Amino acid sequence: MSDALRFPPPDLDMTKPTIARAYDALLGGKDNFEPDRELAAGVEEINPGSAEMAQHNRAFLSRAVTYVATELGIRQFLDLGSGLPTAENTHQVAQRNSPQNRVVYVDIDPMVLAHARALMVENDTTTVITADLRDVDRVMNNPGTRRLLDTGEPVCLMLLSLLHCIPDDEDPFGLVGRYLEPFPSGSALVYSHTTSNDAEHARAVTERILSSGTPWGRVRSPEECAAAVADLELVSPSLDGTAPARLVDCDTWRKPGTDPVEIPDKLIWEHAGVAIKP
């Protein structure tokens, strides 16, 4: 058992699931409790393949961060709703390219902070802040953010498997512009969003998650998901750069030996891509 579970933060409620811990359970992690595992199992039952989709999304993160660091030359990353640390985190991928690459993680779950502090005790180019990502001013004015991010240089904004956690009336896609606004041209967005062309199935998955009592948004259509990149320039999803620039199933974005697939043969998938601020 991890130290975070032996000595949980004082404001940690272990009786209710959180999205971060349920996602950890889907990934096969150990930093979750019974309510989180029940929620993960419920989602897997109603949408078989959810655990595999979480693994694919994690692999997409690795490929996308590598692309941003090596091909775009971006040296600083703001990872919103980062979740519990697991293999191939943003800072591990980015700092393989350069140890000086800087990463700010943001999550509202106090367990994320408890774990991250232990993992990053000797890493002064990475920090984790506990904040509600909807409070853009608070996130951007946090001392950790101000120390590590230079808004005079391009920044990579990470929004992976996140905006579907935010209800429509809280303007999830408006957050993209609010975060990118102070960043210069050449900044990037790494993005994925749970999506479906089957409205009934999307509604069933959404209702299952909301029934657990954890705050959430909804599974959205591919057309709705595209709002996040409406004012940005998408990168081609193929390794050779010849495929039309569009959002695709995260498991096919610049994956060796795989052609990018916009609408896969799945009820639900992660609509994903990398886009650049013009």
C-alpha positions in Angstrom: 0.0 0.0 0.0 1.3 3.4 -0.9 2.1 6.1 1.7 -0.8 8.2 0.3 -3.2 5.4 1.3 -1.7 4.8 4.7 -1.7 8.5 5.5 -4.4 10.1 3.2 -4.7 13.8 3.1 -7.2 15.1 5.8 -9.7 16.2 3.3 -9.7 12.9 1.3 -13.2 11.3 1.2 -12.8 7.6 0.6 -16.5 6.9 0.6 -17.2 8.6 -2.8 -15.6 7.9 -6.1 -13.5 10.5 -8.0 -12.8 10.5 -11.7 -9.0 10.5 -11.1 -9.1 7.4 -8.9 -11.7 5.6 -11.1 -9.4 6.3 -14.1 -6.5 4.9 -12.1 -8.6 1.8 -11.5 -9.3 1.5 -15.3 -5.6 1.7 -15.9 -5.0 -1.1 -13.4 -3.5 1.1 -10.8 -3.5 0.6 -7.0 -4.3 4.2 -5.8 -8.1 3.8 -5.6 -10.8 2.7 -3.2 -13.8 0.4 -3.5 -16.2 3.1 -4.7 -13.7 4.0 -7.4 -13.3 0.4 -8.5 -17.1 0.0 -8.5 -17.5 3.0 -10.8 -14.7 1.8 -13.1 -16.3 -1.7 -13.3 -19.7 -0.2 -13.9 -18.4 1.8 -16.9 -16.6 -1.2 -18.2 -19.7 -3.3 -18.0 -21.9 -0.8 -19.9 -19.1 0.0 -22.3 -16.8 -3.0 -22.8 -13.3 -1.8 -23.7 -13.2 1.3 -21.5 -10.1 0.0 -19.7 -8.4 -0.6 -23.0 -9.4 2.9 -24.2 -7.8 4.4 -21.1 -4.6 2.5 -22.0 -4.8 3.8 -25.5 -5.2 7.3 -24.3 -2.1 7.0 -22.1 -0.1 5.8 -25.1 -1.4 8.7 -27.2 -0.2 11.1 -24.5 3.3 9.6 -24.9 3.3 10.0 -28.7 1.8 13.4 -28.6 4.2 14.9 -26.0 7.2 13.4 -27.8 6.0 15.1 -31.0 5.4 18.4 -29.3 8.9 18.3 -27.6 10.9 17.0 -30.6 9.1 18.3 -33.7 7.6 21.6 -32.4 10.5 22.3 -29.9 8.1 23.3 -27.1 9.8 23.2 -23.7 7.0 23.8 -21.2 3.7 21.9 -20.5 0.6 22.7 -18.6 -1.2 19.4 -17.9 -4.8 20.0 -16.7 -6.7 17.3 -14.9 -3.5 15.2 -14.9 -4.8 12.4 -12.7 -2.8 10.1 -10.5 0.8 9.5 -11.5 1.4 6.3 -13.5 3.8 5.1 -16.2 4.7 7.6 -19.0 3.6 10.8 -17.3 4.0 14.0 -19.2 7.1 15.1 -17.3 8.8 11.7 -17.9 8.1 11.8 -21.6 9.0 15.5 -22.1 12.2 15.3 -20.0 13.5 12.3 -21.9 13.9 14.8 -24.7 15.4 17.5 -22.4 15.8 17.3 -18.6 15.1 21.1 -18.6 11.6 20.8 -20.1 9.2 22.2 -17.5 5.8 20.7 -16.5 3.0 22.0 -14.3 0.3 19.4 -13.4 -3.1 20.6 -12.2 -5.7 18.4 -10.5 -8.5 18.9 -7.9 -8.1 15.5 -6.3 -5.9 15.9 -3.2 -4.5 12.3 -3.6 -2.8 13.5 -6.8 -0.9 16.1 -4.9 0.0 13.6 -2.1 1.5 11.1 -4.6 3.1 13.7 -6.8 5.0 15.4 -4.0 6.7 12.1 -3.2 7.5 11.3 -6.8 8.9 14.8 -7.6 10.8 15.6 -4.5 14.1 15.9 -6.5 12.6 17.3 -9.7 12.6 21.1 -9.6 11.4 21.5 -13.2 8.0 19.8 -12.4 5.3 20.8 -10.0 1.8 19.8 -9.1 -0.9 22.2 -7.9 -4.3 21.3 -6.4 -6.9 23.6 -8.0 -10.2 23.6 -9.9 -9.0 23.9 -13.5 -12.2 25.9 -14.2 -10.6 28.7 -12.2 -8.2 29.8 -14.9 -6.9 32.9 -13.0 -6.1 30.8 -9.9 -4.2 28.2 -11.9 -2.3 30.7 -14.0 -1.4 32.9 -11.0 -0.3 30.0 -8.8 3.3 30.5 -7.7 4.2 27.1 -9.2 2.8 28.0 -12.5 4.5 31.4 -12.5 7.8 29.9 -11.6 7.9 27.3 -14.3 5.9 28.7 -17.2 7.1 31.6 -19.3 4.1 32.9 -21.3 6.5 34.7 -23.6 7.5 31.4 -25.1 5.2 28.7 -26.6 3.4 26.4 -24.1 1.8 23.1 -24.6 -1.7 22.9 -23.0 -2.6 19.3 -22.2 -6.4 18.5 -22.1 -6.5 14.7 -22.2 -9.8 12.9 -21.5 -10.8 15.9 -19.5 -13.5 18.2 -21.0 -16.1 15.5 -21.0 -15.9 15.8 -17.2 -17.2 19.4 -17.4 -21.0 20.0 -17.8 -22.2 22.1 -20.8 -23.4 24.9 -18.6 -19.8 25.4 -17.4 -18.5 26.1 -20.9 -15.9 23.3 -21.2 -14.7 24.4 -24.7 -14.4 28.0 -23.6 -11.7 27.0 -21.2 -9.5 26.1 -24.2 -9.4 29.7 -25.4 -9.1 31.1 -21.9 -6.0 29.1 -21.2 -4.4 29.6 -24.6 -5.1 33.3 -24.7 -1.9 34.4 -22.9 0.3 31.9 -24.8 2.1 33.1 -27.9 1.7 31.8 -31.5 3.2 28.4 -31.9 1.8 27.1 -28.6 0.1 23.7 -28.8 -2.9 21.8 -27.6 -2.7 18.0 -26.9 -6.4 17.0 -26.7 -8.7 14.0 -26.4 -12.4 13.7 -25.5 -14.7 10.8 -25.0 -17.0 10.7 -28.0 -19.7 8.6 -29.7 -22.0 8.6 -32.7 -24.5 6.6 -30.8 -26.5 9.1 -28.8 -28.4 6.4 -26.8 -25.1 4.7 -25.8 -23.5 8.0 -24.9 -26.4 8.9 -22.7 -26.3 5.5 -20.9 -22.6 5.8 -20.1 -23.1 9.4 -19.0 -26.0 8.4 -16.7 -24.0 5.6 -15.2 -21.1 7.9 -14.2 -23.5 10.6 -12.9 -25.4 8.0 -10.8 -22.2 7.4 -8.8 -22.6 11.0 -7.4 -19.3 12.2 -8.8 -19.5 15.5 -10.8 -19.2 14.9 -14.5 -20.2 16.3 -17.9 -21.2 13.9 -20.7 -20.0 11.9 -23.7 -20.3 14.2 -26.7 -20.5 13.8 -30.4 -17.4 14.1 -32.7 -18.8 17.3 -34.1 -19.2 18.8 -30.5 -15.7 17.6 -29.6 -14.2 19.5 -32.6 -15.1 22.8 -30.9 -11.9 22.6 -28.9 -9.8 23.0 -32.0 -12.0 25.4 -34.0 -9.6 28.3 -33.8 -6.4 26.2 -34.0 -4.4 24.5 -36.8 -4.6 20.7 -36.5 -1.5 18.6 -37.1 -1.8 15.7 -39.6 -2.5 12.5 -37.6 -0.3 10.4 -39.8 3.4 9.8 -39.2 4.3 10.9 -42.7 2.1 14.0 -42.5 0.1 13.2 -45.6 -3.3 12.4 -43.9 -5.8 15.3 -43.7 -5.5 17.3 -40.5 -8.4 16.1 -38.3 -9.2 14.6 -35.0 -9.0 10.8 -34.9 -9.3 7.8 -32.6 -6.4 8.3 -30.1 -5.2 4.8 -30.7 -4.4 5.7 -34.4 -2.8 9.1 -34.0 0.7 8.9 -35.4 1.0 5.3 -34.2 3.6 3.3 -36.1 2.0 0.7 -38.5 -1.4 2.2 -38.1 -3.4 4.5 -40.5 -5.3 7.3 -38.7 -9.0 6.5 -38.3 -11.5 9.4 -37.9 -14.6 7.3 -37.0 -13.6 3.9 -35.7 -15.9 0.8 -35.4 -16.5 1.5 -31.7 -19.5 2.7 -29.7 -17.2 5.1 -27.8 -13.7 6.3 -28.4 -11.3 9.1 -27.5 -11.4 11.7 -30.3 -7.8 13.1 -30.2 -5.3 15.3 -31.9 -2.6 17.9 -31.6 -3.3 21.5 -32.7 -1.2 24.6 -32.9 -2.1 28.2 -32.0 -1.7 30.3 -35.2 
